[in-house]
Amino acid sequence: MCTAITYQPRELYMGRSLDYEASYGEEIVMLPRRFPLRFRHGGGSEQGYAILGTAHVADGYPLYYDAVNEKGLGIAGLNFVGNARYAAPQDGRQNVAQFEFIPWLLRQCATLAEARQLLQAVNLTGTPFSLHFPAAQLHWLLADATGALTLEPTAAGLQIYENPVGVLTNNPPFPQQLFALNNYMHLSPRQPENTFAPDVPLQAYSRGMGALGLPGDLSSGSRFVRAAFTKLHSVCGESEADCVGQFFHIMETVSQTRGCCEVAPGEFERTIYTSCWNAARGIYYYTTYGNRRITAVDLHREPLDGTALRRYPMLTAEDILMQNGGADA
Ligand SMILES: C[C@H](CCC(=O)NCCS(=O)(=O)O)[C@H]1CC[C@H]2[C@@H]3CC[C@@H]4C[C@H](O)CC[C@]4(C)[C@H]3C[C@H](O)[C@]12C
């Protein structure tokens, strides 16, 4: 499972959690403007916008999970197993294999409006990257500071939905996830009033009772509602650190603790990493299951006009500051 959100207290922050039982070996990967990209079904580009995100690099190719470009357009791919359908390559159309979708899009689009335009013509194919990597069944959250879209590849082609809450999880398809919010319209960060039976002496005996009924389990549908409620009521401070910290707090409400979701005997899903980028500044922050210290890679400290990928393996060891009893104590 995974959850992706946008969060825009002022500037736009966007990111995702990746929940899985195993890691493929994720790295923070910067693709510079002049990295030559060849597309599987023809064509390529010698240059375009620089991209920063999480990828698994295979044979020198960045298989991106989520990323942002230097213009602030960002995207995250999440599992959509059982519902994603890709097409076969077709003559006369722009054929893009799903594994090259993120670099293909972020390389050439500066804005959501440009992306929306370009997506009209795309034919997303199920072409596998290699025998080792069959096509992942995904859907995507795509956003810039003007808004967010959900992209779902179906048998009828790529469905493009406005995403007014800026949240995406896995199944069911996005329209059903969004519809489910209707069931929770009574939830509130304020204490409830007794409309149940005013003549019965009911009391709000604990804080937080306005959100009683917010689903607490780990299913996709429940994480969607919980992330939306938390994000939409989130209040955050002014500084970059305040906003980034608050973003990770929102994501903690949907994080997976090893042991609570068994996917095979003795195998458990966990939140392998959580990312958060400041779209305008091109700073990519992340935490991992093992290391909760926020680590960052800044696109603008990289050689943007380069030709070679720049790679930073994710840090996965806990980094605990011992505050007393040190050498100089
Ligand atoms: C497994 C992850 C989703 C986690 C998730 O949601 N787990 C819950 C299952 S459930 O939905 O709740 O049942 C997904 C998310 C992004 C994916 C990569 C995208 C690039 C590349 C595309 C290629 O085609 C295949 C290899 C490739 C490296 C992909 C591997 C894998 O597929 C990744 C990591």
The ligand as an SDF file (V2000), in Angstrom:
LIG
                    3D

 34 37  0  0  0  0  0  0  0  0999 V2000
    5.7530   -2.1120   -5.0160 C   0  0  0  0  0  0  0  0  0  0  0  0
    5.5260   -0.6040   -5.1190 C   0  0  0  0  0  0  0  0  0  0  0  0
    4.1460   -0.2990   -4.6430 C   0  0  0  0  0  0  0  0  0  0  0  0
    4.0010   -0.6230   -3.1700 C   0  0  0  0  0  0  0  0  0  0  0  0
    2.6210   -0.9810   -2.8270 C   0  0  0  0  0  0  0  0  0  0  0  0
    1.6920   -0.2700   -3.1080 O   0  0  0  0  0  0  0  0  0  0  0  0
    2.4820   -2.1710   -2.1620 N   0  0  0  0  0  0  0  0  0  0  0  0
    1.2420   -2.6360   -1.6160 C   0  0  0  0  0  0  0  0  0  0  0  0
    0.5820   -3.6990   -2.4200 C   0  0  0  0  0  0  0  0  0  0  0  0
   -1.1520   -3.4150   -2.5310 S   0  0  0  0  0  0  0  0  0  0  0  0
   -1.4180   -2.5340   -3.6560 O   0  0  0  0  0  0  0  0  0  0  0  0
   -1.6400   -2.8290   -1.2900 O   0  0  0  0  0  0  0  0  0  0  0  0
   -1.6980   -4.7690   -2.7530 O   0  0  0  0  0  0  0  0  0  0  0  0
    5.7020   -0.0730   -6.5560 C   0  0  0  0  0  0  0  0  0  0  0  0
    5.5460    1.4780   -6.6040 C   0  0  0  0  0  0  0  0  0  0  0  0
    6.4840    1.9750   -7.7310 C   0  0  0  0  0  0  0  0  0  0  0  0
    6.9440    0.6900   -8.4100 C   0  0  0  0  0  0  0  0  0  0  0  0
    8.2220    0.7330   -9.2880 C   0  0  0  0  0  0  0  0  0  0  0  0
    8.0470    1.7830  -10.3980 C   0  0  0  0  0  0  0  0  0  0  0  0
    9.2650    1.7830  -11.3370 C   0  0  0  0  0  0  0  0  0  0  0  0
    9.5130    0.3780  -11.9530 C   0  0  0  0  0  0  0  0  0  0  0  0
    8.4130    0.0320  -12.9430 C   0  0  0  0  0  0  0  0  0  0  0  0
    8.6850   -1.3270  -13.5940 C   0  0  0  0  0  0  0  0  0  0  0  0
    7.6330   -1.6340  -14.4440 O   0  0  0  0  0  0  0  0  0  0  0  0
    8.7780   -2.3950  -12.5310 C   0  0  0  0  0  0  0  0  0  0  0  0
    9.8400   -2.0890  -11.5220 C   0  0  0  0  0  0  0  0  0  0  0  0
    9.6670   -0.7000  -10.8510 C   0  0  0  0  0  0  0  0  0  0  0  0
   10.9940   -0.4330  -10.0910 C   0  0  0  0  0  0  0  0  0  0  0  0
    8.4560   -0.6660   -9.8990 C   0  0  0  0  0  0  0  0  0  0  0  0
    8.5620   -1.7040   -8.7580 C   0  0  0  0  0  0  0  0  0  0  0  0
    7.3140   -1.6880   -7.8320 C   0  0  0  0  0  0  0  0  0  0  0  0
    6.1940   -2.1340   -8.5370 O   0  0  0  0  0  0  0  0  0  0  0  0
    7.0670   -0.2870   -7.2430 C   0  0  0  0  0  0  0  0  0  0  0  0
    8.2100    0.0390   -6.2950 C   0  0  0  0  0  0  0  0  0  0  0  0
  1  2  1  0
  2  3  1  0
  2 14  1  0
  3  4  1  0
  4  5  1  0
  5  6  2  0
  5  7  1  0
  7  8  1  0
  8  9  1  0
  9 10  1  0
 10 11  2  0
 10 12  2  0
 10 13  1  0
 14 15  1  0
 14 33  1  0
 15 16  1  0
 16 17  1  0
 17 18  1  0
 17 33  1  0
 18 19  1  0
 18 29  1  0
 19 20  1  0
 20 21  1  0
 21 22  1  0
 21 27  1  0
 22 23  1  0
 23 24  1  0
 23 25  1  0
 25 26  1  0
 26 27  1  0
 27 28  1  0
 27 29  1  0
 29 30  1  0
 30 31  1  0
 31 32  1  0
 31 33  1  0
 33 34  1  0
M  END
$$$$
